[in-house]
Amino acid sequence: MVYVSAQRIDNQPSSTSELPVLIDPALLRAARQIYRTYYEVHPDEIRRPLGVAIDRLNHRGKLIFKERPVLLPRECFVPFNQLESELY
């Protein structure tokens, strides 16, 4: 059994949100297509999704509207700010 100290080293960021996230370009294209399809079918929808949970192997995904999505082992989360960077 391995025990890890709860102390934080000062030169490391306090959260992973400060680190840049690199997403596979194929996953990013698939996530954008999922969002684009949703937007075309529901043009009057006011709520903006937080992002897309997408399967890394088959590129099937779902829009996520609530905070703290629970992901399956093969899924990754693509935040909306990365989706919209090339949508417009």
Buried (B, 14 or more C-beta within 10 A) or exposed (E): EEEEEEEEEEEEEEEEEEEEEEBEEEBBEBBBEBBEEBBEEEEEEEEEBBBBBBBEEEBEBBBBEEEEBEEEEEBBBBBBEBBEEEEE
